Amino acid sequence: MALLARSLRASAQPALVFARSMGVQYKAPIRDIQFVVDEVLNGDRHYQKAGFTDVSSDFRHSVLEEMAKFSEEVLSPLNAAGDEHGCKLDAKTKDVTTPPGWKEAYEQYKEGGWQSLSVAEEYGGQNLPLSLGLIKSELIATANWAWGMYPGLSIGAMNTLTLHGSEEQKQQYLTKLAEGTWLGTMCLTEPQCGTDLGQMKTKAVKQADGSYKITGTKIFISCGEHDFTENIVHIVLARTENAPPGTKGISLFIVPKYLQKEDGSLETKKNLVCGGLEKKMGIHGSSTCVMNFEDSKGWLIGEENKGLFQMFTFMNTARIGTALQGLGAAELAYQGALPYTKERMSMRALSGTREPEKAGDAIIHHGDVRRMLLTCKAFAEGARSMMYETSMLADYMLTAKTPEEHKKVDDEMGFLTPILKGFITEIGVEAASQGLQCFGGHGYLQDWGMEQNMRDARIGTLYEGTTGIQALDLLGRKILLQGGKNWLSYTGECFKYMKKQLWDNRQTSQHKREIVRLLPYFAKWYYMTGRVALRARSDADALSAASNDYLMYSGYTVMGFHWLRMMDVASERLANGGLSKEDELFYKAKVQTGQFYFDHLLPRANSHFQSALASHKSIMGEDAFNFQQQ
Amino acid sequence: MALLARSLRASAQPALVFARSMGVQYKAPIRDIQFVVDEVLNGDRHYQKAGFTDVSSDFRHSVLEEMAKFSEEVLSPLNAAGDEHGCKLDAKTKDVTTPPGWKEAYEQYKEGGWQSLSVAEEYGGQNLPLSLGLIKSELIATANWAWGMYPGLSIGAMNTLTLHGSEEQKQQYLTKLAEGTWLGTMCLTEPQCGTDLGQMKTKAVKQADGSYKITGTKIFISCGEHDFTENIVHIVLARTENAPPGTKGISLFIVPKYLQKEDGSLETKKNLVCGGLEKKMGIHGSSTCVMNFEDSKGWLIGEENKGLFQMFTFMNTARIGTALQGLGAAELAYQGALPYTKERMSMRALSGTREPEKAGDAIIHHGDVRRMLLTCKAFAEGARSMMYETSMLADYMLTAKTPEEHKKVDDEMGFLTPILKGFITEIGVEAASQGLQCFGGHGYLQDWGMEQNMRDARIGTLYEGTTGIQALDLLGRKILLQGGKNWLSYTGECFKYMKKQLWDNRQTSQHKREIVRLLPYFAKWYYMTGRVALRARSDADALSAASNDYLMYSGYTVMGFHWLRMMDVASERLANGGLSKEDELFYKAKVQTGQFYFDHLLPRANSHFQSALASHKSIMGEDAFNFQQQ
């Protein structure tokens, strides 16, 4: 915690702007964040219970304020310029240059000690809860997603070393990563395989000194090469000689960009090189690299052939981190569109002139524009509550005493993770598109940053497992294979809450009507699960055919439950009275947004229900793709 | 028709390719097009009835083959390169250079006589039906939408002159536009107004010689400046002196880029200049210009203050042309994704190994991938049928004998137009996104052309009236204001067909089950209309709040009816037997795709129904946007 005292405030310098436009100037939604953490999820109780006794409301608030400042003042203004400039690969040196100002922003971030927030103290970390790290990541993600990938990917590498590295490896690498002097990556994908890692070919040959020589090509390596740090630590999946075929023969290695000499200084010759940068739809500021390994020296992490298992141990946290992109895209869409719709005049409101002194009424007075704004808002705020709740589960992973305790928490998170990653990244793309739409033709221009938001958001449903993979993971692995254990326990908690509000608190609870609307969605969730499971007994393809609808149904329903809780809290505060004007506006906005969700978004689940239960034969039938135009 | 004999086949030259990748190589879906025109919509009978006795099936086929060749061989290979290069504005000369190869492609198009397809013979046209022109436009649009905008916008200018120009204006401008020697644009939007043209400021001052001096700034002028032709004819909306305020004071002018001298040759000084090019999300090859008018010489079209009315007379055809972009995006998404999903191997199919000799099964064997492919396919083919049916109505506009006949057809089209423009461009974006998703992370790269397709498609819901404008136009103007006249007559025809299939043809019709599924959607359409109309009596904003859901509901339902008819035709052909292997595959694919639509896409309408009927107060309430983070 000492490191945080090195306030970013002092060092925050105005960022250079290179592009014609600024895009959206991000404003951290501090009140919204506090509402979820403090009021909806009872943060004080949670952090006490999870063993983070230092993490008081005041402390959280000060961390949040610092991070907000950095995100707003440093990262947000670099976002549009990063999109415009992108990364450049030097054809000769194979060095990668990041967009102007990005490296300097990282220096400030590193100096602030932000990278080690949730790392153990013995490796230079601050031992703070993962859920606090997630909030930090949310602010970065929304202000400048592509920039955030550099420290973000490194967290994946740190998690791997924390869980599976030897003490020596932790001392050598984790400490450097925690202080941010080096950054890390994860090298999984190869040209012929992404999801299906069993097809992986990269070879690792053991040397006499215990190290390995690694040879192969990895693609889609986010932040695989850059100029932020003096060294980059790659965590690489590869096959040792005589490893069993498929996923059972995969091992995990540390392969640094520059090897360390005896005295700790770095070699000048690269241990592996970047073979190319991908040209992408968005996230231009994040380098997406082809990484060529040619007898590159590396060291085994843990045991041989345990690589896939080791990857899975932090898959949940990695995927939750990716889900943040959906939340960020929705939040940025709303923040970008709201002021525009209040200023842009077009036509008169249908119910009569609102701004007679002007040539037209602001478009926010038109119902369809309000619908789009509210869609962004309801998605962003609903997603935030869903994500924070799950990340608080993750806090117990750091304090778990036994492998069993760890597994229990991991399983509980495991059920929610594909819903977060799958559902929230999908609605993030939709929200980004709706935010753009609020601008009419102007939204299509680079100037406003809304089209960048949509292009950036679009990667969310693809990496860290596509939506299709999340959907299968949820329905197949996380629900059916477990006999529904964690799902039933989660929904049981939801029922308990609704019952309490309907019955015990019936005198005061003000959203009994919403509970009555929400209950059938839970009931149908059970019904749908049973029906699909039965169908899958005779034809396993029925699972895959229904999985996307199942995922989206689950997402809308879980978000409905979160909106119910948020509305309950807000209405209770309003009923209790004694609020500041600002708080009154805040809670009232919350209640209306929730009502909008119940009225206009939750019903979408019903279409997914219908489609999931409709015949899978029209999907799996053999006729559809047989004709080919000659 | 003589011009068509100048076959493009002879002159078709392989296009130059400048980009690293080719994007999607387009293949014109000739069999699908013929299926809709000849079999579903009974083209032979239609063209006879509409008075185009020359337009036989053979003739249509030969036009289609020629156009397919040009689109596939010339336009499609230029699509990715156009995106990469974009248009360049010379800061000094204010000339715009289009992407490499584009001008040459236009030369071929012009030589082929394609631009005059539906222009009257006295102005050098070929007098062919508009519906045939639409098919031509579809092929161009799918192969290379941005390129197609240059001739496409010119069609808008030609329509204006055809309907409202003087004989002299037609001889001077329309003939040049029809032969393609010049191209035209439409200059409507200004910085402060797009939809709300009443706010327009551009001034036109009458001169002694009867011409006008026009001054003002127009933005978003598609193809406002380029190097395709020696001259560009701008149709410009402006206000004369002392014109009444608002939309009643708008007049229409011809303003050429270069004025013509007495001898017909062109002046060398520009009459107006391009002040800038917009940087856009997509359609990079299409120049989007700021056009600066400064005492630019122009001539009035028709009478003063009739400009808005004149624009409206061909609004339907212009918007239907834009709707093509949605169809094209869905078709291209399918064509791009299908071969990839047949080749890319990942994991094994859930129901068991399909390709044991390979390292994995092709991803087309996974249910969720099939769902995405079928979504693109069902949307493209359903949209095609919807669009062709409407464009056949447009054929009667050319042969209408009286203003009343013209108005009747225009009104019938008027009801369908916002559904086509609004619904089809929306599903086009979705299909483009699903096609991209089929590629996993690879879809995010420029190489495959799928991300370009999505970026290009995204403009569709914005220009020619946003989706919100289409939605209000449909519900407010086209249905409620007309007492539902054209809507009831359309749905009446649908009922007639369904009754015939359910009863008269009950022995042979094979999709009675689909009719029984579809009928409630029509019934609920009536119910929803009544409910929203009632609510709007006490609060007009209820219309706007429900309009998007209403539009999407209408779109899904109309498309359902088209799928029913396509399934009926296909199943009848299959039942009759005697088919070639190819035809059998074709019709079977059609039936399964229709089944998919009924099972998995049509149910979405129900969510829109629920949302449209839910309270509009959660949208219009005053609380939602009042809180602001300080």
Boltz contact constraints between the chains, C-beta under 6 A:
constraints:
  - contact:
      token1: [A, 27]
      token2: [B, 629]
      max_distance: 6.0
  - contact:
      token1: [A, 29]
      token2: [B, 629]
      max_distance: 6.0
  - contact:
      token1: [A, 31]
      token2: [B, 629]
      max_distance: 6.0
  - contact:
      token1: [A, 194]
      token2: [B, 440]
      max_distance: 6.0
  - contact:
      token1: [A, 194]
      token2: [B, 441]
      max_distance: 6.0
  - contact:
      token1: [A, 195]
      token2: [B, 346]
      max_distance: 6.0
  - contact:
      token1: [A, 196]
      token2: [B, 346]
      max_distance: 6.0
  - contact:
      token1: [A, 196]
      token2: [B, 347]
      max_distance: 6.0
  - contact:
      token1: [A, 196]
      token2: [B, 360]
      max_distance: 6.0
  - contact:
      token1: [A, 199]
      token2: [B, 359]
      max_distance: 6.0
  - contact:
      token1: [A, 220]
      token2: [B, 441]
      max_distance: 6.0
  - contact:
      token1: [A, 278]
      token2: [B, 445]
      max_distance: 6.0
  - contact:
      token1: [A, 279]
      token2: [B, 446]
      max_distance: 6.0
  - contact:
      token1: [A, 280]
      token2: [B, 444]
      max_distance: 6.0
  - contact:
      token1: [A, 280]
      token2: [B, 445]
      max_distance: 6.0
  - contact:
      token1: [A, 281]
      token2: [B, 444]
      max_distance: 6.0
  - contact:
      token1: [A, 281]
      token2: [B, 451]
      max_distance: 6.0
  - contact:
      token1: [A, 346]
      token2: [B, 195]
      max_distance: 6.0
  - contact:
      token1: [A, 346]
      token2: [B, 196]
      max_distance: 6.0
  - contact:
      token1: [A, 347]
      token2: [B, 196]
      max_distance: 6.0
  - contact:
      token1: [A, 350]
      token2: [B, 540]
      max_distance: 6.0
  - contact:
      token1: [A, 350]
      token2: [B, 541]
      max_distance: 6.0
  - contact:
      token1: [A, 350]
      token2: [B, 543]
      max_distance: 6.0
  - contact:
      token1: [A, 350]
      token2: [B, 544]
      max_distance: 6.0
  - contact:
      token1: [A, 351]
      token2: [B, 540]
      max_distance: 6.0
  - contact:
      token1: [A, 351]
      token2: [B, 541]
      max_distance: 6.0
  - contact:
      token1: [A, 359]
      token2: [B, 199]
      max_distance: 6.0
  - contact:
      token1: [A, 360]
      token2: [B, 196]
      max_distance: 6.0
  - contact:
      token1: [A, 366]
      token2: [B, 544]
      max_distance: 6.0
  - contact:
      token1: [A, 367]
      token2: [B, 541]
      max_distance: 6.0
  - contact:
      token1: [A, 367]
      token2: [B, 544]
      max_distance: 6.0
  - contact:
      token1: [A, 367]
      token2: [B, 545]
      max_distance: 6.0
  - contact:
      token1: [A, 367]
      token2: [B, 619]
      max_distance: 6.0
  - contact:
      token1: [A, 368]
      token2: [B, 468]
      max_distance: 6.0
  - contact:
      token1: [A, 368]
      token2: [B, 544]
      max_distance: 6.0
  - contact:
      token1: [A, 368]
      token2: [B, 547]
      max_distance: 6.0
  - contact:
      token1: [A, 368]
      token2: [B, 548]
      max_distance: 6.0
  - contact:
      token1: [A, 370]
      token2: [B, 619]
      max_distance: 6.0
  - contact:
      token1: [A, 371]
      token2: [B, 619]
      max_distance: 6.0
  - contact:
      token1: [A, 440]
      token2: [B, 194]
      max_distance: 6.0
  - contact:
      token1: [A, 440]
      token2: [B, 462]
      max_distance: 6.0
  - contact:
      token1: [A, 440]
      token2: [B, 466]
      max_distance: 6.0
  - contact:
      token1: [A, 441]
      token2: [B, 194]
      max_distance: 6.0
  - contact:
      token1: [A, 441]
      token2: [B, 220]
      max_distance: 6.0
  - contact:
      token1: [A, 441]
      token2: [B, 462]
      max_distance: 6.0
  - contact:
      token1: [A, 441]
      token2: [B, 463]
      max_distance: 6.0
  - contact:
      token1: [A, 444]
      token2: [B, 280]
      max_distance: 6.0
  - contact:
      token1: [A, 444]
      token2: [B, 281]
      max_distance: 6.0
  - contact:
      token1: [A, 444]
      token2: [B, 459]
      max_distance: 6.0
  - contact:
      token1: [A, 444]
      token2: [B, 462]
      max_distance: 6.0
  - contact:
      token1: [A, 445]
      token2: [B, 278]
      max_distance: 6.0
  - contact:
      token1: [A, 445]
      token2: [B, 280]
      max_distance: 6.0
  - contact:
      token1: [A, 446]
      token2: [B, 279]
      max_distance: 6.0
  - contact:
      token1: [A, 451]
      token2: [B, 281]
      max_distance: 6.0
  - contact:
      token1: [A, 459]
      token2: [B, 444]
      max_distance: 6.0
  - contact:
      token1: [A, 462]
      token2: [B, 440]
      max_distance: 6.0
  - contact:
      token1: [A, 462]
      token2: [B, 441]
      max_distance: 6.0
  - contact:
      token1: [A, 462]
      token2: [B, 444]
      max_distance: 6.0
  - contact:
      token1: [A, 463]
      token2: [B, 441]
      max_distance: 6.0
  - contact:
      token1: [A, 466]
      token2: [B, 440]
      max_distance: 6.0
  - contact:
      token1: [A, 468]
      token2: [B, 368]
      max_distance: 6.0
  - contact:
      token1: [A, 540]
      token2: [B, 350]
      max_distance: 6.0
  - contact:
      token1: [A, 540]
      token2: [B, 351]
      max_distance: 6.0
  - contact:
      token1: [A, 541]
      token2: [B, 350]
      max_distance: 6.0
  - contact:
      token1: [A, 541]
      token2: [B, 351]
      max_distance: 6.0
  - contact:
      token1: [A, 541]
      token2: [B, 367]
      max_distance: 6.0
  - contact:
      token1: [A, 543]
      token2: [B, 350]
      max_distance: 6.0
  - contact:
      token1: [A, 544]
      token2: [B, 350]
      max_distance: 6.0
  - contact:
      token1: [A, 544]
      token2: [B, 366]
      max_distance: 6.0
  - contact:
      token1: [A, 544]
      token2: [B, 367]
      max_distance: 6.0
  - contact:
      token1: [A, 544]
      token2: [B, 368]
      max_distance: 6.0
  - contact:
      token1: [A, 545]
      token2: [B, 367]
      max_distance: 6.0
  - contact:
      token1: [A, 547]
      token2: [B, 368]
      max_distance: 6.0
  - contact:
      token1: [A, 548]
      token2: [B, 368]
      max_distance: 6.0
  - contact:
      token1: [A, 585]
      token2: [B, 626]
      max_distance: 6.0
  - contact:
      token1: [A, 585]
      token2: [B, 627]
      max_distance: 6.0
  - contact:
      token1: [A, 586]
      token2: [B, 627]
      max_distance: 6.0
  - contact:
      token1: [A, 588]
      token2: [B, 623]
      max_distance: 6.0
  - contact:
      token1: [A, 589]
      token2: [B, 623]
      max_distance: 6.0
  - contact:
      token1: [A, 589]
      token2: [B, 624]
      max_distance: 6.0
  - contact:
      token1: [A, 589]
      token2: [B, 626]
      max_distance: 6.0
  - contact:
      token1: [A, 589]
      token2: [B, 627]
      max_distance: 6.0
  - contact:
      token1: [A, 592]
      token2: [B, 621]
      max_distance: 6.0
  - contact:
      token1: [A, 592]
      token2: [B, 623]
      max_distance: 6.0
  - contact:
      token1: [A, 592]
      token2: [B, 624]
      max_distance: 6.0
  - contact:
      token1: [A, 593]
      token2: [B, 624]
      max_distance: 6.0
  - contact:
      token1: [A, 595]
      token2: [B, 618]
      max_distance: 6.0
  - contact:
      token1: [A, 596]
      token2: [B, 618]
      max_distance: 6.0
  - contact:
      token1: [A, 599]
      token2: [B, 614]
      max_distance: 6.0
  - contact:
      token1: [A, 599]
      token2: [B, 615]
      max_distance: 6.0
  - contact:
      token1: [A, 599]
      token2: [B, 618]
      max_distance: 6.0
  - contact:
      token1: [A, 600]
      token2: [B, 611]
      max_distance: 6.0
  - contact:
      token1: [A, 600]
      token2: [B, 614]
      max_distance: 6.0
  - contact:
      token1: [A, 603]
      token2: [B, 607]
      max_distance: 6.0
  - contact:
      token1: [A, 603]
      token2: [B, 610]
      max_distance: 6.0
  - contact:
      token1: [A, 603]
      token2: [B, 611]
      max_distance: 6.0
  - contact:
      token1: [A, 604]
      token2: [B, 607]
      max_distance: 6.0
  - contact:
      token1: [A, 606]
      token2: [B, 606]
      max_distance: 6.0
  - contact:
      token1: [A, 606]
      token2: [B, 607]
      max_distance: 6.0
  - contact:
      token1: [A, 607]
      token2: [B, 603]
      max_distance: 6.0
  - contact:
      token1: [A, 607]
      token2: [B, 604]
      max_distance: 6.0
  - contact:
      token1: [A, 607]
      token2: [B, 606]
      max_distance: 6.0
  - contact:
      token1: [A, 607]
      token2: [B, 607]
      max_distance: 6.0
  - contact:
      token1: [A, 610]
      token2: [B, 603]
      max_distance: 6.0
  - contact:
      token1: [A, 611]
      token2: [B, 600]
      max_distance: 6.0
  - contact:
      token1: [A, 611]
      token2: [B, 603]
      max_distance: 6.0
  - contact:
      token1: [A, 614]
      token2: [B, 599]
      max_distance: 6.0
  - contact:
      token1: [A, 615]
      token2: [B, 599]
      max_distance: 6.0
  - contact:
      token1: [A, 618]
      token2: [B, 595]
      max_distance: 6.0
  - contact:
      token1: [A, 618]
      token2: [B, 596]
      max_distance: 6.0
  - contact:
      token1: [A, 618]
      token2: [B, 599]
      max_distance: 6.0
  - contact:
      token1: [A, 619]
      token2: [B, 367]
      max_distance: 6.0
  - contact:
      token1: [A, 619]
      token2: [B, 370]
      max_distance: 6.0
  - contact:
      token1: [A, 619]
      token2: [B, 371]
      max_distance: 6.0
  - contact:
      token1: [A, 621]
      token2: [B, 592]
      max_distance: 6.0
  - contact:
      token1: [A, 623]
      token2: [B, 588]
      max_distance: 6.0
  - contact:
      token1: [A, 623]
      token2: [B, 589]
      max_distance: 6.0
  - contact:
      token1: [A, 623]
      token2: [B, 592]
      max_distance: 6.0
  - contact:
      token1: [A, 624]
      token2: [B, 589]
      max_distance: 6.0
  - contact:
      token1: [A, 624]
      token2: [B, 592]
      max_distance: 6.0
  - contact:
      token1: [A, 624]
      token2: [B, 593]
      max_distance: 6.0
  - contact:
      token1: [A, 626]
      token2: [B, 585]
      max_distance: 6.0
  - contact:
      token1: [A, 626]
      token2: [B, 589]
      max_distance: 6.0
  - contact:
      token1: [A, 627]
      token2: [B, 585]
      max_distance: 6.0
  - contact:
      token1: [A, 627]
      token2: [B, 586]
      max_distance: 6.0
  - contact:
      token1: [A, 627]
      token2: [B, 589]
      max_distance: 6.0
  - contact:
      token1: [A, 629]
      token2: [B, 27]
      max_distance: 6.0
  - contact:
      token1: [A, 629]
      token2: [B, 29]
      max_distance: 6.0
  - contact:
      token1: [A, 629]
      token2: [B, 31]
      max_distance: 6.0
